[in-house]
Amino acid sequence: ANVAKHARASRVEVAIEQLDAELTISIRDDGVGFVPDGACKADSFGLLGLRERASLLGGDARIVSAPGSGTLVEVRFPIRSMVSTT
């Protein structure tokens, strides 16, 4: 949704990968980019909320972007076994 709303991108790539017990979700676009640590709207918690949700799942979020360079958002978190031993 953020890519469509803000990025003005012509291309977006979404990847979901599992390696051992870790899941990685990445979204990369060729849009206008932004300064990830720059000022945000007073009523906006988008990146902060993303990082907090990743942390609640035991993982982390990485945002790489710069004006004119597109954006990469990558979220990694552990996969817990869903198999019951009973």
C-alpha positions as CSV (number, residue, x, y, z in Angstrom):
1,A,0.0,0.0,0.0
2,N,2.8,2.4,0.8
3,V,4.5,1.8,-2.5
4,A,1.3,2.6,-4.4
5,K,0.6,5.6,-2.2
6,H,4.1,7.2,-1.9
7,A,6.8,5.7,-4.1
8,R,5.8,6.5,-7.6
9,A,7.5,3.3,-8.6
10,S,7.3,1.6,-11.9
11,R,8.6,-1.7,-10.6
12,V,8.1,-3.6,-7.2
13,E,9.6,-6.9,-6.2
14,V,8.2,-9.0,-3.3
15,A,10.1,-12.0,-2.1
16,I,9.4,-14.5,0.7
17,E,12.2,-16.8,1.6
18,Q,12.8,-19.4,4.3
19,L,16.3,-20.4,5.4
20,D,16.4,-22.9,8.2
21,A,14.2,-21.5,11.0
22,E,14.1,-17.9,9.7
23,L,11.6,-16.3,7.4
24,T,12.5,-13.2,5.4
25,I,10.0,-11.0,3.6
26,S,11.5,-8.2,1.4
27,I,9.9,-5.5,-0.7
28,R,12.0,-3.5,-3.2
29,D,10.8,-0.7,-5.4
30,D,12.4,1.7,-7.9
31,G,10.5,4.7,-6.7
32,V,11.5,8.1,-5.4
33,G,12.9,6.9,-2.1
34,F,13.1,8.8,1.1
35,V,15.3,9.4,4.1
36,P,14.4,6.5,6.5
37,D,15.4,8.4,9.7
38,G,14.1,11.8,8.4
39,A,11.1,13.7,9.8
40,C,7.8,12.0,9.5
41,K,4.2,13.2,9.8
42,A,3.1,13.8,13.4
43,D,0.2,11.3,13.1
44,S,2.2,8.6,11.2
45,F,3.8,5.6,12.9
46,G,4.4,3.5,9.7
47,L,8.1,2.6,10.0
48,L,8.0,2.6,13.8
49,G,5.0,0.3,13.7
50,L,6.7,-2.0,11.2
51,R,9.7,-2.3,13.4
52,E,7.6,-2.9,16.6
53,R,5.5,-5.6,14.9
54,A,8.7,-7.4,13.7
55,S,10.2,-7.2,17.2
56,L,7.0,-8.6,18.8
57,L,7.6,-11.7,16.5
58,G,11.2,-12.0,17.7
59,G,12.6,-10.5,14.5
60,D,13.7,-7.2,13.1
61,A,13.0,-4.8,10.2
62,R,15.5,-3.1,8.0
63,I,14.7,-0.1,5.8
64,V,17.2,1.0,3.1
65,S,16.3,4.1,1.0
66,A,17.6,7.4,-0.2
67,P,16.0,10.1,-2.3
68,G,16.0,9.0,-5.9
69,S,17.2,5.5,-5.1
70,G,14.1,3.5,-4.4
71,T,13.4,1.6,-1.2
72,L,14.1,-1.9,0.3
73,V,12.1,-3.1,3.3
74,E,13.3,-6.3,4.7
75,V,11.7,-8.1,7.7
76,R,13.2,-11.2,9.3
77,F,11.8,-13.3,12.0
78,P,12.2,-16.8,13.4
79,I,9.8,-19.6,12.5
80,R,8.6,-21.6,15.5
81,S,7.7,-25.2,15.0
82,M,4.0,-25.8,14.5
83,V,4.2,-29.5,15.1
84,S,2.7,-30.8,18.3
85,T,4.7,-33.5,20.3
86,T,1.6,-34.9,22.0
